[in-house]
């Protein structure tokens, strides 16, 4: 099953067309895309029996399938080659965890302002959306509603300023958390633990990895994070980025005005960000 946020309304994607959920369910399920995760099991049962054909739509009108989560957890250094290019050791017990503040979340096709004087970098990531409350949960896919593509855009100067890293602020400028193009349930994928993901700038490949190389897999993250705090329906987890970011290149490279960044995850889809220079 695929669901999306089309102009702020929850839709079911069937054969490339969109079925408006509030209309098709006669209001049983509200139009708010974020609300569906509270009733995920009930919604899945309803969605499996929907017969509406849906209507064509413009991908430019898609928003994030989880536009207003209560919690966004983001994982650092979760691929060993990326840990090495960043100059860190591979984490063993617990990877670095930070947040991307929810105001940074956008849909899949956007124009992003580059912060003045910044070094803005790219990080393609598999994004997990939680479908049922998980607290002290076992390592499994049980609590996952579905998967999307995410970009963990990161302004490295802000990220590193001061005596301790400012990961959360440096990664939360407006538009720095595109998610989409839709949410795909794990059963749609041949092997949700082994998906190719990558990114390119102006057609030039920057990153290419596989989620089977995650140090902490999706089930392992659910267990490790929920050992500390409850994961709530609709929460978003950015699972970490593979090697090939601008910070790890020689010479280092940053996003520039006019660049077009494409990020993809196999079996899910792609994001497309165009960059312009922001003012002060
Ligand atoms: Zn990241």
Boltz pocket constraint, residues with backbone or C-beta under 6 A from the ligand:
constraints:
  - pocket:
      binder: B
      contacts: [[A, 74], [A, 75], [A, 76], [A, 123], [A, 125], [A, 152], [A, 238], [A, 240], [A, 241]]
      max_distance: 6.0
